[in-house]
Structures are given as C-alpha cells and as structure tokens.
Amino acid sequence: MSALSLEASLGMARAAQARQEGAGDISGARREALRAQADDFETMFLEQMFNQVFSASGDEGTFGEAGPGADVYRSMLVSEYAGMVSKSGGIGLSDQIYSELLKMQEG
C-alpha cells in the first residue's frame, strides 16, 4: 500500500470517527485540545522508543562522532524523528487515546 493511499485511508477513518462523535456535547475547542493532548502523548511515547533504539546503538553517534555534544545532538535528533513520525500519521496511538479521552469526557 502506498503512503498516499495509507494517508487517504487514515483521513477517511478520522472523518468517519468525527462524524460519529459529532453528536456529543463536547465543544469544538475542547475536542481540539483533546486531540492535541493525544498527539503530544504519542510524540512523547515515540521519543521514548527512539531513545531506547539510539542508546542501544552504543556511544558512537550517527555520523561517527562521540564527543561531548553527542548526547545533546542525539536527543534533538530523536525529538525530530518522533515529531516527523507523529505528523505523518504516527503509529495509531493518538487516535486510540483521543477516543478514550472523549469517552471519559462524555461519560
């Protein structure tokens, strides 16, 4: 499946979910805040996962450097990787968290 068709499928699924949830009594601004929280959590989770992957690769950095600034560079790189993965559709964690947050707010 190509990236474009995957992105289109995710967009259609999110639109269908929004239609189903549209009947609730939660305001649009609150829904946006919940979505942002779910997205932020997924990004944080991905950062933790990527940190583990990069720390397992040893002391040598991405480009062979192992100097005093390598840890700072690695943390910035991991943060960017997590943000890019999250913005490009993520791993599906954000949608599940958002759905549960809505259930908690409504019920």
C-alpha positions in Angstrom: 0.0 0.0 0.0 1.5 3.4 -1.0 2.0 6.2 1.5 -0.6 8.3 -0.3 -3.3 5.6 -0.1 -2.5 5.0 3.6 -2.8 8.7 4.3 -6.1 8.9 2.5 -7.4 5.8 4.4 -6.4 7.4 7.7 -8.1 10.6 6.7 -11.3 8.9 5.9 -11.2 6.9 9.1 -10.7 10.1 11.1 -13.5 11.8 9.3 -15.9 8.9 10.0 -14.9 8.9 13.6 -15.5 12.7 13.8 -19.0 12.2 12.3 -19.8 9.5 14.9 -18.5 11.7 17.7 -20.1 14.9 16.4 -23.4 14.2 18.3 -21.7 14.6 21.7 -21.9 17.7 23.9 -18.2 18.5 23.9 -17.3 21.8 22.3 -15.1 22.0 19.2 -12.4 23.8 21.2 -12.4 21.1 23.8 -12.1 18.4 21.1 -9.2 20.2 19.5 -7.5 20.4 22.9 -8.1 16.7 23.5 -6.7 15.9 20.0 -3.6 18.0 20.7 -3.1 16.2 24.0 -3.4 12.8 22.3 -0.9 13.8 19.6 1.5 15.1 22.2 1.4 11.9 24.1 2.0 9.8 21.0 5.0 12.1 20.2 6.4 11.7 23.7 5.9 7.9 23.5 7.8 7.8 20.2 10.6 9.8 21.7 11.0 7.3 24.5 11.0 4.4 22.0 13.6 6.1 19.7 15.7 7.0 22.7 15.9 3.3 23.6 16.9 2.4 20.0 19.6 5.1 19.8 21.0 4.2 23.2 21.3 0.6 22.2 23.5 1.6 19.2 26.4 2.4 21.6 28.4 5.5 22.3 29.2 6.3 18.7 27.0 8.9 17.2 25.0 8.9 13.9 28.0 10.3 11.9 30.7 8.6 13.9 31.2 11.4 16.5 31.4 10.5 20.1 32.3 13.9 21.5 30.9 15.8 24.5 28.0 17.3 22.4 26.9 13.9 21.0 24.2 13.4 23.7 22.6 16.8 23.0 22.6 16.2 19.3 21.2 12.7 19.7 18.3 14.0 21.9 17.5 16.7 19.3 17.6 14.1 16.5 15.3 11.7 18.4 12.9 14.5 19.1 12.7 15.5 15.4 12.3 11.9 14.3 9.4 11.4 16.8 7.7 14.6 15.6 8.1 13.6 12.0 6.6 10.1 12.5 3.8 11.6 14.6 2.9 14.2 12.0 3.0 11.7 9.2 0.3 9.6 10.7 2.0 8.1 13.7 1.5 4.6 14.9 -2.2 4.9 15.7 -1.8 5.5 19.4 -3.0 9.1 19.2 -6.4 8.1 17.7 -7.0 5.5 20.4 -6.1 7.9 23.2 -8.3 10.6 21.6 -11.2 8.2 21.5 -10.7 7.2 25.2 -10.4 10.9 26.2 -13.7 11.6 24.5 -15.4 8.7 26.3 -14.1 10.0 29.6 -15.3 13.5 28.9 -18.8 12.4 27.8 -19.3 9.6 30.4 
